Amino acid sequence: MSSAITPPSFKISFLSPKYWGVWLGVVVLYGITWLPLPVIRALGAGVGRLIVLAAPKRAKVARRNIALCFPELSDAEREKIVNENVRRTGMALFETAMGWWWPTWRVKKHFVVEGYEHVEQALQRGHGVFGMAIHNMNLEFACRGLGYTHPSIAFYRKHNNPLVDYLQYHGRNRSNKYMIHKRNAKALLAALDDKELCLYLPDQDYGRVQSIFVPFGGVSDAATTTATMMFIRRTEATPLLISSQFTDKGYKVKFYPPLEQDLRDMDNETALTYLNQEIIGLIEEQPESYLWMHKRFKTRPQADMPSYYQ
């Protein structure tokens, strides 16, 4: 616990005119979160369309990522995913607000956990759980909901705006144990040794340092962090894949059975190729929820290689 980030405190300066724009956004978002969920989802779809109008390059990135990952799909099938992804992107703004500010009773009403028995089995064996979550856009709300079944520990990236950082930290920590600075790997290893449930995102492009290039869907050379394997090899924690998904009634977090192959017995290239294949399988369950507007394949094996996004 000594490695946890010190919770940011409220400051009188947050009431100064410098932050009035943030407070206005907070008031609007907070008010919207009290609307019925179907209404919020309709507003989210509208916001998604506005995002595309204001930043058309984001939709272009999503379209390119989906085409790269799923070359076997027809143009019509890929465009359907893009259109739904736009709706989910707009909704992500409200899901963040819901995760931070919804009362406990309402989170529980619209949230379920599936496959929690895999966590329980690992804990009964005396192991921690290294939860590898895919970066679906409703993850902010999902972490809040998961905390009511099993409080977890995760890395934290401080926001540049001090007021937003205050709101973000306390919003995320409402139902979970504590958070660790994103570069404090030793603290996460210690938490896993203490048999905690820890959450980690292995599926993003973290740059060339400590990454290797292995397949991810239809891309043969996706930058993939080797830190995942460091956490797995240096602890006895059970690695479990996790996805957060929307449902007709709300949301769910889904824990999957332990991987059929033991990653510890593989070299990095073999293990991360296998892991990426499993992650793609999770994405395919609900591809419209994934963070496609992020440049997942921005880093190339050589700096002078052409970008996938030109």
C-alpha positions in Angstrom: 0.0 0.0 0.0 3.0 2.3 0.6 3.5 2.3 -3.2 0.1 3.7 -3.9 -0.3 7.1 -5.4 -1.1 9.8 -2.9 -4.7 10.9 -3.6 -4.8 14.5 -4.9 -6.5 16.9 -2.6 -9.1 19.6 -3.4 -7.5 23.0 -3.7 -9.2 26.4 -3.3 -7.6 27.4 -6.6 -9.9 25.0 -8.3 -12.6 27.6 -7.9 -10.7 30.2 -9.8 -11.9 31.3 -13.3 -9.1 29.2 -14.8 -11.2 26.1 -14.1 -14.7 27.4 -14.8 -14.7 25.7 -18.2 -14.0 22.4 -16.5 -16.7 23.0 -13.9 -19.2 23.8 -16.6 -18.4 20.5 -18.3 -18.8 18.7 -15.0 -22.2 20.2 -14.3 -23.4 19.2 -17.8 -22.0 15.7 -17.7 -23.3 15.1 -14.1 -26.7 16.2 -15.1 -26.8 13.9 -18.1 -25.7 10.9 -16.0 -29.0 11.1 -14.2 -31.0 10.5 -17.4 -32.3 7.0 -18.2 -29.5 4.8 -19.7 -31.3 4.5 -23.1 -31.4 8.3 -23.3 -27.8 8.6 -22.4 -26.9 6.1 -25.2 -28.9 8.1 -27.7 -27.0 11.2 -26.7 -23.8 9.3 -26.9 -24.5 8.3 -30.5 -25.1 12.0 -31.3 -21.8 13.0 -29.7 -20.0 10.3 -31.7 -21.3 11.9 -34.9 -20.1 15.3 -33.7 -16.7 13.9 -32.9 -16.4 12.6 -36.5 -17.5 16.0 -37.9 -15.0 17.9 -35.7 -12.2 15.4 -36.1 -12.7 13.4 -39.2 -9.1 12.0 -39.0 -10.2 10.0 -36.0 -12.8 8.1 -38.0 -10.1 7.6 -40.8 -7.8 6.1 -38.2 -10.5 3.7 -37.0 -11.4 2.7 -40.6 -7.7 2.0 -41.3 -7.1 0.0 -38.1 -10.2 -2.2 -38.8 -9.1 -2.8 -42.4 -5.6 -3.7 -41.3 -6.8 -6.1 -38.6 -9.6 -7.7 -40.5 -8.7 -7.9 -44.2 -11.0 -10.8 -44.6 -14.1 -8.6 -44.0 -15.9 -6.9 -46.9 -16.0 -3.2 -47.2 -19.6 -3.1 -46.1 -18.8 -5.3 -43.0 -15.9 -3.0 -42.0 -18.0 0.1 -42.5 -20.7 -1.2 -40.3 -18.1 -1.7 -37.5 -16.8 1.9 -38.1 -20.3 3.4 -37.8 -21.0 1.5 -34.6 -17.6 2.4 -33.2 -18.4 6.1 -33.8 -21.5 5.6 -31.6 -19.5 3.9 -28.9 -16.8 6.6 -29.0 -19.4 9.2 -28.2 -20.9 7.1 -25.4 -17.4 6.6 -23.9 -17.5 10.2 -22.6 -20.7 9.6 -20.7 -19.5 6.1 -19.5 -16.6 7.9 -17.9 -18.9 10.3 -16.1 -21.1 7.3 -15.1 -18.1 5.5 -13.7 -17.0 8.5 -11.7 -20.4 9.7 -10.4 -23.1 7.2 -10.6 -24.3 6.0 -7.1 -23.4 2.5 -6.1 -26.9 1.2 -6.4 -27.2 2.3 -10.1 -23.8 0.8 -11.1 -24.8 -2.5 -9.6 -28.2 -2.4 -11.3 -26.6 -2.1 -14.8 -23.5 -4.2 -14.3 -22.6 -7.9 -14.1 -19.4 -9.9 -13.9 -19.1 -13.1 -15.9 -16.4 -15.8 -15.3 -15.4 -14.6 -11.8 -15.0 -18.2 -10.9 -11.6 -18.1 -12.7 -10.4 -15.4 -10.3 -11.7 -17.4 -7.3 -9.9 -20.5 -8.4 -6.6 -18.7 -8.7 -7.0 -17.1 -5.3 -7.9 -20.4 -3.7 -4.6 -21.8 -5.1 -2.8 -19.0 -3.3 -2.0 -17.0 -6.5 -2.6 -13.4 -7.4 -4.4 -12.5 -10.7 -2.7 -10.7 -13.5 -5.8 -9.4 -15.4 -4.9 -8.5 -19.0 -7.8 -6.2 -20.1 -8.3 -5.3 -23.7 -8.8 -1.6 -24.4 -12.5 -1.4 -24.9 -13.9 2.1 -24.6 -16.3 1.3 -21.7 -13.4 0.2 -19.6 -13.7 3.3 -17.3 -17.2 2.3 -16.2 -16.3 -1.4 -16.1 -13.5 -0.9 -13.6 -15.9 0.9 -11.3 -18.4 -2.0 -11.6 -15.7 -4.7 -11.1 -14.7 -3.1 -7.9 -17.9 -4.1 -6.2 -17.2 -7.8 -6.9 -13.5 -7.6 -6.3 -11.6 -4.4 -5.6 -8.5 -4.2 -7.9 -5.2 -2.4 -8.4 -4.1 -0.8 -11.6 -1.6 1.7 -13.0 -2.5 5.3 -13.0 -1.5 8.1 -15.4 -1.8 11.6 -13.9 -3.9 14.1 -15.9 -2.2 17.3 -17.0 -5.1 19.4 -15.7 -5.0 19.4 -11.8 -8.7 19.6 -11.4 -9.4 16.9 -13.9 -6.7 14.8 -12.2 -8.5 15.3 -8.9 -11.9 14.2 -10.4 -10.3 11.3 -12.3 -8.4 9.8 -9.4 -11.3 10.0 -6.9 -13.8 8.8 -9.6 -11.7 5.8 -10.4 -10.9 4.9 -6.8 -14.5 4.8 -5.5 -14.8 1.0 -5.6 -11.2 -0.2 -5.9 -8.2 -0.7 -3.6 -5.5 1.7 -4.8 -3.6 2.9 -7.9 0.1 2.8 -8.8 2.2 5.2 -10.9 2.3 3.9 -14.5 6.1 3.5 -14.3 6.2 1.7 -10.9 6.5 -1.9 -12.1 8.0 -3.0 -8.8 4.8 -1.9 -7.0 2.6 -4.0 -9.4 4.9 -7.0 -8.9 4.6 -6.6 -5.2 0.8 -6.4 -5.4 0.7 -9.6 -7.5 2.9 -11.3 -4.9 0.5 -10.2 -2.3 -2.2 -12.2 -4.2 -4.1 -9.1 -5.4 -6.2 -8.8 -8.6 -4.2 -6.4 -10.8 -5.3 -4.9 -14.1 -3.0 -4.2 -17.0 -3.5 -3.3 -20.7 -1.2 -5.4 -22.9 -2.7 -4.4 -26.3 -1.6 -0.8 -26.9 1.4 0.6 -28.8 3.8 1.8 -26.1 6.6 2.7 -28.5 9.7 0.9 -29.6 11.4 0.6 -26.2 10.7 -2.7 -24.5 8.6 -3.9 -27.4 8.9 -6.5 -30.1 7.1 -6.7 -33.4 4.7 -9.6 -33.8 1.3 -10.2 -35.5 -1.8 -8.5 -34.3 -4.8 -9.5 -36.5 -3.8 -8.8 -40.1 -0.8 -6.7 -39.2 2.4 -8.8 -39.1 4.6 -6.3 -37.3 2.6 -4.7 -34.5 4.6 -3.1 -31.6 3.8 -5.3 -28.6 5.2 -4.6 -25.1 7.4 -7.2 -23.5 6.5 -5.9 -20.1 3.5 -8.3 -20.1 5.9 -11.2 -20.1 8.0 -9.7 -17.3 5.0 -9.5 -15.0 4.0 -13.0 -15.8 7.5 -14.5 -15.4 8.4 -12.7 -12.2 5.4 -13.7 -10.2 3.3 -16.8 -9.6 0.1 -14.8 -10.5 -2.4 -16.4 -12.8 -2.7 -14.5 -16.1 -6.3 -14.0 -17.1 -7.7 -12.2 -20.1 -10.6 -9.7 -19.5 -13.0 -7.8 -21.7 -15.5 -5.1 -20.9 -18.7 -5.3 -23.0 -22.0 -3.5 -23.3 -25.2 -5.4 -23.0 -28.9 -4.6 -23.6 -29.3 -3.7 -19.9 -25.9 -2.1 -19.3 -22.4 -3.6 -19.1 -20.4 -6.6 -18.1 -16.8 -7.6 -17.3 -15.9 -11.0 -18.7 -13.1 -13.1 -17.3 -11.9 -15.8 -19.6 -10.5 -19.3 -18.6 -6.8 -19.5 -18.1 -4.9 -19.6 -21.3 -4.5 -23.1 -22.8 -0.8 -22.6 -23.2 1.6 -21.5 -20.5 3.2 -18.3 -21.6 6.1 -18.8 -19.1 7.4 -21.7 -21.1 7.7 -19.6 -24.3 10.1 -17.1 -25.6 8.8 -13.5 -26.0 8.0 -13.7 -29.7 6.1 -17.0 -29.4 4.2 -15.9 -26.3 3.2 -12.5 -27.5 2.2 -13.8 -30.9 -0.1 -16.3 -29.1 -1.4 -13.7 -26.7 -2.2 -11.2 -29.5 -4.2 -14.0 -31.3 -6.2 -14.5 -28.1 -6.8 -10.7 -27.8 -8.0 -10.5 -31.4 -10.5 -13.3 -30.5 -11.8 -11.2 -27.6 -12.1 -8.1 -29.9 -14.1 -10.1 -32.4 -16.8 -10.7 -29.8 -17.7 -7.0 -29.9 -15.4 -5.2 -32.3 -17.4 -2.0 -32.2 -16.4 -1.5 -28.6 -12.6 -1.4 -29.2 -10.4 1.7 -29.2 -10.0 1.8 -33.0 -9.5 5.6 -33.1 -6.1 5.1 -31.4 -3.1 4.6 -33.8 -2.5 1.1 -32.6 0.2 0.5 -35.3 1.9 3.9 -35.2 5.3 2.4 -34.3 7.1 0.6 -37.1 10.1 -1.8 -36.7 12.3 0.8 -38.3 11.8 4.6 -37.8 12.2 5.3 -41.5 9.5 2.8 -42.6 6.3 4.4 -44.1 3.4 4.9 -41.7 0.3 2.7 -41.9 -1.7 5.9 -41.6 -0.4 7.9 -44.6 
